[in-house]
Amino acid sequence: MPKRILTGVVTRDKATKTRRVEVPRLVRHATYSKILHRRTVCYAHDEENVSHNGDTVEIEESPPRSKLKRWVLKRVVTKAKQTGPEIAEVEVASAQPTKE
């Protein structure tokens, strides 16, 4: 049986070599038949620490690596747009003229 591959968004990258990935899914309500948005949270092993918050990644099923980790990062599909305070400081510093 082939291993499952899911696509989701990295929501936490603070731990070394571990990423929290949220995989969105749609579910029909049993009584009202309304479509509901739900998410599945998976912890994935990222050996090289290549993914960061907001990245869309593919994860693959694997044997358990720890209490929560049952997935391995396969590849980064798209990188998140970098909007951290470091980039904002660089843009502001370069926009201001220097007085001599």
N, C-alpha and C positions, 0 to 999 in steps of 0.2 A: 504494500500500500504506500503510495507516495506521501511525502511530508506536506503538511498544509503550509501555504504561504499567504500571509495577510499583509495588507497595506494600511498604515496608520500614521499618526503624527506624534512626534516625540514631545512629551509634556514635562519631563523632568530629566535633567542630565547632571545632577550634582554628585552622584556617586560615581566612583571610578569604575569603568568597564560595565556599568549597568545603566540601562535607559528604560524609562517608563513610557510605554507607547499606548495611545488610545486608538482603538479601531472602531469607527462608527458603523452602526447597523440600523436597519429599519425593521420595526416590529408592528404587526397589526394587533390592535386591542381586541381581546376576545369577545367582549360584549358590544362595544360601540363601533368596531371595525375601523377606527381611526388609525392612521399611520403615525407611529411614535418614533422619535429619534432616541436611540439608546447607544451606549458605548461599552466596549469591552476593554479592560485595562490589562495589559500584558507587560511583564518585565523581561527585557531582552538583554543578552550578553553582547557587548560591543568591545571587542578585543583591542582595537586601535583608537578608541574614543573619537571616531570620525563624525558622529552625529551630535547635534545640539538641539536646544529647544526650538520648536517650530518646524523642524525638518520633516519631510514626508519620507518614510522609510518602508522597506519590505522586510518582514521578519519571517523566519522559518522555524517550524516546530523542531525541538531537539529533546534529548533525554534531560532530566532535571540536572541543573548545575548548582542550585541552592534551594532554599525553602520556597522561594517565589519564582525564580528564573526557570522557565521552560521553553524559551525562545532564543534564537540567535539572529543578530542583525545580518541580513543578506546583502543589502545595498541601500544607498541613499538615493531616493528617486529625485527629490528636489530639495535644494538648500533653502533655509528660511532667509528672509530679507533681514540684514543686520541693522538693527536700530538701537544699539546699546548706547550708554552715555559716553563711551570713548569716541564713537564716531561723531556724535553731536558736538563734543568739545573740539574736535579737529576741524569740523566745518565752521564753527563760530570763530575759532582762532585764525583760520585762513581768510575769512571774510572781512575781518577788521584791518584797516590800514595801519601801518606802523608809523609812529611819529618820530622823526629824527631831528 
